[in-house]
Amino acid sequence: MIINKSDFGEQFVWGVAASAFQTEGSINSDGKGPSIWDEFSKKKGKIFKGHSADVSCDFYNHYTGDIALMKSMHINNFRFSLSWSRIFPNGSGQLNSNGVAFYDRVINLCLEFGITPWVTIYHWDLPQALQQKNGWANREIVDHFSEYVSFCINHFGDRVKHWMILNEPMVYTGAGYFLGIHAPGKRGMDNFIPAIHHSALAQAAGITIAKQLRSDLEVGTTFSCSAIHPHTSSEKDIKAADKVDALVNRLFVEPLCGLGYPLESLPFLKRIEKFMRQDDEKALQAEPDFIGIQNYTREVVKHSYFTPYVNSSLVSAKKRVKEVTEMEWEVYPQAMHEMLHHFSKYNFKKMYVTENGAAFPDTVSDGKVHDHQRKNYLQSNIAELLKAKSEGVNVQGYFVWSFTDNFEWAEGYRPRFGLVHVNYENQKRIIKESGHWYSNFLAGIH
């Protein structure tokens, strides 16, 4: 089945995504303060082969070429994030005018090229100065974040009309404050529970503040999600899958909608009551103009006596299926269709797919990158997206993760997700086969 851009209608938004920490480099330049990821990357054994994002794709110095390349590929929407510690080196208080000027230049160049900027306010790189006060586990973070959001909207909101408040709060709280495998490397319930609650409060506060400050903006937030399927039809596996679904897919969206935390599926969340204050239930709610969903795969779950809190474990994709990505995620495009339907039941005004993509072992041969697996992945996911849209799901846009290869958090530079290959030694860019396909798709060329 050949899918055309025209099948989605004139108003459908097509773009690419990136984030500040993963692409910018220049971590100490022009007054930028350290972030939790700068600190975490220095710790031995935390990042694949000791990689760091000190230089990465050097977007800080190469943004003009990258945005021009984007334009040449017919990409008219660019989702990127702001680095909190580039703007407020200590998280609050003193402003770094050089950092603000950098984002002014990026935004203005996008507009000059006819590329619409879609800005994420928080994509995981908390200022280290705030982590020294316990970061997301400290309720003060909500006030600091509100100050940061207010500045961003007041300063950039005359030119940026599409805003995302948080990127995947489940991932940065779970991996960073419970498992300790992401920055800031904290572990256990005593860190995780308050980090959940304060992130959920910040999510709602950010949406509300942005909408109050300017009425001409489209304001939303993004959620990671995976289709969660039980390993067998046994009652225990079904219950295990429900718990993982509540944790992975429902934990942050339901409080936002006024449904509260999913306590029935996850009784351990009752510990949040300790951190709840009067009026918090109301403060968790907001009315976004859209939500972004970020789907890559599905997970198969079985009951496990030995896993605390959720009594469930994931069945490795490598053991179940032939085709997995470099991240060892199953290639399962049907998850896109399933998750669009899953989130449509919350009745948000609209949805965008703000991330979708795949990492495969790319090789450069004769100056080209033949990444047909990634091209097939994107085509099949877009087909599932069209199916959901034709069934009435109000999805109005799609962003590929990612525009260029980049620093993939704890995985370092090993996985490559980009439509554009980056040689990290000389910063040369090569548009991959998938990038040429997406470019032609956007141009209406087959």
Residue pairs with C-beta under 8 A, 6 or more apart in sequence:
1 383
2 446
3 379
3 382
3 383
3 386
4 441
4 444
4 446
5 12
5 14
5 441
5 442
5 444
6 444
7 386
8 386
8 389
11 396
12 396
12 397
12 398
13 77
13 116
13 352
13 396
13 397
13 398
14 75
14 76
14 77
14 397
14 398
14 399
14 442
15 75
15 76
15 77
15 78
15 79
15 116
15 118
15 397
15 398
15 399
15 400
16 70
16 75
16 77
16 78
16 79
16 399
16 400
16 401
16 402
16 403
16 419
17 78
17 79
17 80
17 354
17 355
17 399
17 400
17 401
17 402
17 403
18 59
18 78
18 79
18 80
18 81
18 402
18 403
18 404
18 406
19 80
19 81
19 120
19 123
19 124
19 125
19 167
19 406
20 80
20 81
20 82
20 83
20 86
20 123
20 125
21 35
21 37
21 53
21 81
21 83
21 123
21 124
21 125
21 407
22 53
22 56
22 57
22 402
22 406
22 407
22 408
22 409
23 56
23 57
23 59
23 80
23 404
23 406
23 407
24 53
24 56
24 57
24 58
24 59
24 60
24 83
24 86
25 53
25 54
25 55
25 56
25 57
25 58
25 59
25 60
25 61
26 32
26 55
26 58
26 60
26 61
27 34
27 35
27 38
27 53
27 54
29 60
30 96
30 98
30 99
30 102
31 86
31 89
31 96
31 97
31 98
31 99
32 83
32 85
32 86
32 89
32 96
32 98
32 99
33 85
33 86
33 88
33 89
33 90
33 91
33 96
33 127
33 128
33 129
34 85
34 127
34 128
34 129
35 83
35 84
35 85
35 125
35 126
35 127
35 128
35 183
36 125
36 126
36 127
36 128
36 131
36 135
36 176
36 183
36 184
37 53
37 124
37 125
37 183
37 409
38 53
38 128
39 128
39 131
39 183
39 184
40 46
40 47
40 182
40 183
40 184
40 185
41 47
41 51
41 52
41 53
41 183
42 52
43 185
44 50
46 181
46 185
46 410
47 409
47 410
47 411
47 412
48 410
48 411
48 412
48 413
48 414
49 412
49 414
50 412
51 407
51 412
51 413
52 407
53 407
55 424
56 406
56 407
56 424
57 66
57 404
57 405
57 406
57 407
57 422
57 424
57 427
58 427
59 66
59 404
60 102
62 427
63 105
63 106
63 109
64 109
65 429
66 403
66 404
66 429
67 78
67 106
67 109
67 110
67 113
67 115
68 113
69 420
69 429
69 431
70 78
70 113
70 115
70 403
71 113
71 114
71 115
72 439
73 419
73 431
73 435
73 438
73 439
73 442
74 439
74 442
74 443
75 115
75 403
75 438
75 439
75 442
76 114
76 115
76 116
76 442
77 115
77 116
77 118
77 397
77 399
78 110
78 115
78 116
78 117
78 118
78 403
79 118
79 119
79 120
79 164
79 354
79 399
80 106
80 117
80 118
80 119
80 120
81 119
81 120
81 121
81 122
81 123
81 125
81 167
82 103
82 119
82 120
82 121
82 152
83 99
83 125
84 91
84 122
84 125
84 126
84 127
84 148
85 91
85 125
85 126
85 127
85 128
85 129
86 96
86 99
86 102
86 103
87 95
87 96
87 99
87 100
87 103
87 148
87 151
87 152
88 94
88 95
88 96
88 127
88 147
88 148
88 151
89 96
89 99
89 127
89 129
90 127
90 129
90 130
91 126
91 127
91 129
91 130
91 144
91 148
92 130
92 144
92 147
92 148
95 151
100 155
103 156
104 156
106 117
107 117
107 119
107 156
107 159
107 160
108 159
110 116
110 117
111 117
111 159
116 161
116 162
117 159
117 160
117 162
118 160
118 162
118 163
118 164
118 354
118 399
119 152
119 156
119 160
119 162
119 163
119 164
120 163
120 164
120 165
120 166
120 167
120 222
121 148
121 149
121 152
121 163
121 164
121 165
121 166
121 206
122 145
122 165
122 166
122 167
122 202
122 206
123 167
124 167
124 168
124 171
124 172
124 176
124 182
124 183
124 409
126 135
126 136
126 183
126 184
130 138
130 141
130 144
131 184
133 140
135 141
135 177
135 184
135 186
135 195
136 172
136 173
136 176
136 177
136 194
136 195
136 198
136 199
137 177
137 186
137 190
137 191
137 194
137 195
137 198
138 194
138 198
139 194
139 198
139 201
139 275
141 198
141 202
142 198
142 201
142 202
142 205
145 202
145 205
145 206
146 202
146 205
146 206
146 209
149 165
149 205
149 206
149 209
149 210
150 209
150 213
152 163
153 163
153 209
153 210
153 213
153 214
153 217
154 213
157 163
157 210
157 213
157 214
157 216
157 217
160 217
161 216
161 217
161 218
162 217
162 218
163 210
163 217
163 218
163 219
163 220
164 220
164 221
164 222
164 292
164 354
165 202
165 203
165 206
165 207
165 210
165 219
165 220
165 221
166 199
166 202
166 203
166 206
166 221
166 222
167 222
168 222
168 223
168 224
168 294
169 196
169 199
169 200
169 203
169 223
169 252
170 223
170 224
170 247
170 248
170 251
170 252
171 182
171 224
172 182
172 199
173 192
173 195
173 196
173 199
174 192
174 247
175 181
175 182
175 410
176 182
176 183
176 184
176 185
176 186
176 195
177 184
177 186
177 187
177 191
177 192
177 195
178 186
178 187
178 188
178 189
178 191
178 192
179 187
180 186
180 187
181 410
182 409
182 410
186 195
189 268
189 271
189 309
193 269
193 271
193 272
193 274
193 275
194 275
196 251
196 252
196 261
196 269
196 272
197 272
197 275
197 276
197 280
198 275
199 252
200 252
200 255
200 256
200 261
200 284
201 280
201 283
201 284
203 221
203 252
203 256
203 286
204 255
204 256
204 283
204 284
204 285
204 286
205 283
205 286
206 221
207 219
207 220
207 221
207 256
207 286
207 287
207 288
208 286
210 217
210 219
211 217
211 219
211 287
211 289
217 289
218 289
218 290
219 288
219 289
220 288
220 289
220 290
220 291
220 292
220 352
221 256
221 288
221 291
221 292
222 291
222 292
222 293
222 294
222 354
222 355
223 249
223 252
223 253
223 291
223 292
223 293
223 294
223 343
224 248
224 294
224 295
225 248
225 249
225 293
225 294
225 295
225 339
225 342
225 343
226 248
226 249
226 295
226 296
226 297
226 298
226 299
226 335
226 339
227 295
227 297
227 298
227 299
227 332
227 334
227 335
227 338
227 339
227 342
228 241
228 244
228 245
228 248
228 249
228 298
228 299
228 301
229 241
229 298
229 299
229 300
229 301
230 237
230 238
230 240
230 241
230 300
230 301
230 302
231 237
231 300
231 301
231 302
231 315
232 302
234 303
236 303
237 301
237 302
237 303
239 303
239 311
240 301
240 302
240 303
240 304
240 310
240 311
240 312
240 313
241 301
241 312
242 265
243 265
243 266
243 310
243 311
243 312
244 299
244 301
244 310
244 312
244 314
245 265
246 262
246 265
246 266
247 266
247 310
248 299
249 339
249 342
250 262
250 265
251 261
251 262
251 266
251 269
253 291
253 343
253 346
254 260
254 261
254 262
254 346
255 261
255 284
255 285
256 284
256 285
256 286
256 288
257 285
257 346
258 284
258 285
260 281
260 284
261 269
261 272
262 269
263 269
263 270
266 309
266 310
268 309
288 348
288 349
289 349
289 350
290 348
290 349
290 350
290 351
290 352
290 396
291 343
291 346
291 348
291 351
291 352
292 351
292 352
292 353
292 354
292 355
293 339
293 340
293 343
293 351
293 352
293 353
293 354
294 353
294 354
294 355
294 356
294 401
295 335
295 336
295 339
295 353
295 355
295 356
296 325
296 327
296 329
296 335
296 355
296 356
296 357
296 358
297 317
297 325
297 329
297 330
297 331
297 332
297 335
298 330
298 332
298 334
298 335
298 338
299 314
300 314
300 315
300 317
300 320
301 312
301 313
301 314
301 315
302 312
302 313
302 315
303 311
303 312
304 311
304 312
304 313
305 311
306 313
307 313
316 328
317 324
317 328
317 329
317 330
318 324
318 328
320 330
321 330
321 331
321 332
323 330
323 331
323 373
324 330
324 331
325 331
325 358
325 359
325 360
325 377
325 415
326 358
326 359
326 360
326 361
326 414
326 415
326 416
327 359
327 411
327 415
329 358
331 358
331 373
331 377
333 377
333 380
333 381
333 383
333 384
334 384
335 384
336 353
336 356
336 381
336 384
336 385
336 388
337 384
337 385
337 387
337 388
340 351
340 353
340 385
340 388
340 389
340 393
340 395
341 388
341 391
341 393
343 351
344 351
344 388
344 393
344 394
344 395
348 394
349 394
350 394
350 395
350 396
351 393
351 394
351 395
351 396
352 395
352 396
352 397
352 398
352 399
353 385
353 395
353 397
353 398
353 399
354 397
354 399
355 399
355 401
356 378
356 381
356 398
356 399
356 400
356 401
357 374
357 377
357 378
357 400
357 401
357 402
357 417
358 373
358 374
358 377
358 378
358 417
359 408
359 415
359 416
359 417
360 371
360 373
360 374
360 416
361 416
362 369
362 371
362 405
362 416
362 421
362 432
363 369
364 421
364 423
364 430
367 430
368 430
368 433
369 421
369 430
369 432
369 433
370 432
370 433
371 432
371 433
371 434
372 433
374 432
374 433
374 434
375 433
375 434
375 437
378 400
378 434
378 437
378 438
379 437
382 398
385 395
385 398
388 395
389 395
400 419
400 438
401 417
402 417
402 418
402 419
403 418
403 419
403 420
404 418
404 419
404 420
404 421
404 422
404 429
405 413
405 416
405 417
405 418
405 420
405 421
405 422
406 417
406 418
406 422
407 413
408 414
408 415
408 417
413 424
418 432
418 435
419 431
419 432
419 434
419 435
419 438
420 429
420 430
420 431
420 432
420 435
421 429
421 430
421 431
421 432
422 428
422 429
423 429
423 430
431 439
440 446
